[in-house]
Structure formats: structure tokens, C-alpha cells
């Protein structure tokens, strides 16, 4: 394992004997009779096959994810959405009550919530509001993570960022990784990368030993209900360690595995790209229409499937919309996004309803 990751792993994991499940030991082959996993041999009608545990990390699925994201299958760990990957990394690297995690608010709230459940402390280096958008305070990030008194193990970067929609420069992220090699592990959350022209940093993994990337099928691939994502890392020894010592024994439901195969198959990829284009087109249309409202004071540029919108009365409009059966996320009381709401891009018809409600508000 490379030193940039190895030195930060909680020591007990290095000597821990991981659990070897029946599925890991024997694999799955339809030509064999399996009497090793205490499964019920009598499947329920219409649910054939679900009486058997699936493989924990099926090789064909790893290969499909690897093709999709431009890496080797040995560099992929499939997880239940990106959320599980976040939890796994926190458990792998952070000693409760000692180590800290650095985030850049306003950003995805799960980083702080999961860190607090260990419990560990979260250090915030807020995004800088520059001109009309947000940007990383990268010099402060580097200085804070390098300070030995802070015990920073993980730095979470979300690009495009939730809730701002901002894509951060790959050059700046690469600089953070370079300056913090040996000091901290950088976790780049690319949940919304498909909506951004900037794309992924997966091609930089091989040359950036302290970089780990998170991807998900929940957003662009419309599989939020199946909870499928993955962790990408160039260090295959690290992937193997998390696979055998940290992740749950049988993490992936069979139906989610089948749905993932379908979603990233070549024939469906074409539809996915068309749907992404529709979302981006609607985002542009909606931003233009919303900007004409006197109720709206600023719309932040977005590379994701949502808009962060500053209003004279964001909370009031969220309440008014909910009274009319439209649910919008209120961010008006959160630091860094005061007076803002986050509006997910819906269908043209749904977006038109929002515009109509805004005229009535």
C-alpha cells in the first residue's frame, strides 16, 4: 500500500483479521449446489434467486464500473451509494475523539453528520464568495490540514458542490492533493460530475496517491432508489483492505446489482446522456426565467442538477410552495447560504409549476 494512504489508516485495521463470508470463499456458480451459507433453499414465488446471498463484490459489476469511470476493476469498491463510501473512509482513517475531518461549508451535510457519529470533530474552511460564485479557499485548506495540532486525516471536496452547484478547478484540487500528500487523504465527491463540462478527475488517480474519488448512480443514472455507488482509488491494496476488513459482509442487494448493470449498459448509456442533456437544458431555461423575478436577488452558477437561489424570502417561498404540493429545500438558515433555497431541476412541467407559484407569491 502506498505511504500516502498507509500512514493515515487506523493502526488496528492493519492487523485485523477480516471476516471471510461463504460468498467470498466459494463465489457463485449456477452449476454448483451451495450448502455453505445457511440460505433458505425454497425461494418465494416471483422472487426466485433472492433466497441466495449475492457475491459481495461481483467481478462483472466491478468491470462494468471500471469501464464506465475509466479505471481498472481492481481500483473499484462498489458501495450502497456514495454515502456508504463516506462512512467507510471515516471508519478506516479517523480515530474517534482524536482525528479531525476538514470540510468546506456550505457543502454536503452528511460529511459532518457521519463524522460526528464516530465521534470526531469537523473543521470548516468556508468557501469564498468571489464575484458571483463560490470558490475554494485552497491556501487555507492546505494550511489548516498541515497544522499538526489539528490532526486532520480527511479533506472532503465536493465538485460540483452541493448545495452551491459549483465545479472547482481540477488544477486547484490537484494542488491541494500535492501539497497535502503525507499530511491528509483527499476525498473528492463527484456525485454530480456527469452534469459538469469539467468531468471527472479519475484519470489523475494514478499520479495522485492521496486522492480517493466517490461516484454514484443516484443522480445522473436515476437510481436513487437502488443505492449504488463506488469508491475509486489507484491503490489496489487499499481497495482490498477496505473490501475485506471494513465494508459489511454482504453490502449489495441483488436487485441493486441487476439495476446497476442495466443502468450502465451501453444501450442505456445513450438514454442517460440524453436525459442529462435535458436536465442541463432545463437548468439553463429555468435560470433565465427565474432571473426575471423581483423576488430573486441572485442565482448561483450551477454545474449540477439543481440551482442555489437567493431570495428576499426564501423560507416563505418554500412554505408557500409546500402548501401547493411542491417541496423545495430550504437552506436559508444554514451558514454560507443565508436567504437561499436549493431547487432541484424537474421535468419541464414541474419547473413551469414552480415559475407559476413564484408569480403568485
CORLIN-V455631 format. One line per field, one symbol per residue. phi: phi as a letter, one per 20 degrees, with the letter a starting at -180 (. if undefined). psi: psi as a letter, one per 20 degrees, with the letter a starting at -180 (. if undefined). burial: # if it has 9 or more other C-alpha atoms within 8 Angstrom, else .. Layout:
phi: ???
psi: ???
burial: ???
This chain:
phi: .fffegfdfggfffdfefedfgfffdmcbfededcdcleefdffgncgnefdffffcfggfgffffffdmceffddcecfmfgffgffffffddfgmceccdccffbgffgfffffffeceddddgfeedldcdbfefffgffffffffelfdcdecdbgeddenfeegffffffffffdfndbeeddedgdffedffmedgfegfecfddcddcbefefelcgfdlcbaddbfefffgffffdcdfffcfdfgffffffgffdfgfegffgfffffffffffffffffffefffdeacfgcdddbcececfbffffffffffdmcdceedfdegncgmdcddffdfgfffffffffffef
psi: qqhhggiipphhhhjpoqporhhhhiappiiqpokijkqpinqqpikphiiqprqgnpghgghggghhjkaqhijpoprnrhghhggghghhhoppjgrrpprnqpaphhghghghigqrqpppnqqpopdjaqrpmhhhgggghhohiilphqoppooqqojhjppqphggghgggghjpihrppooolhjhhiphhbrjhiighjnhjpppprqjhehjlkhiimparppphohhgggghhhigqqgnhoqghhghhggghjqhhhhggghghghgggghggggggghiipihphqppppjakrpopprhmggghgggghhkkppqpojhjppikqkqqpoqobrhgghhgghghhhh.
burial: ...##..###..#........###..................#.......#.#####...#######...###.########.#####.######..###########..##.###.#.###..###.....#####...##..##...###################...###.##..#################.....#..#..##############.##.###########.##.#######..###.#.##.###.###..##..#..##..##.##..##.###.#..##.#############..##.##.###.....#.###....#######.##....#..##.##...
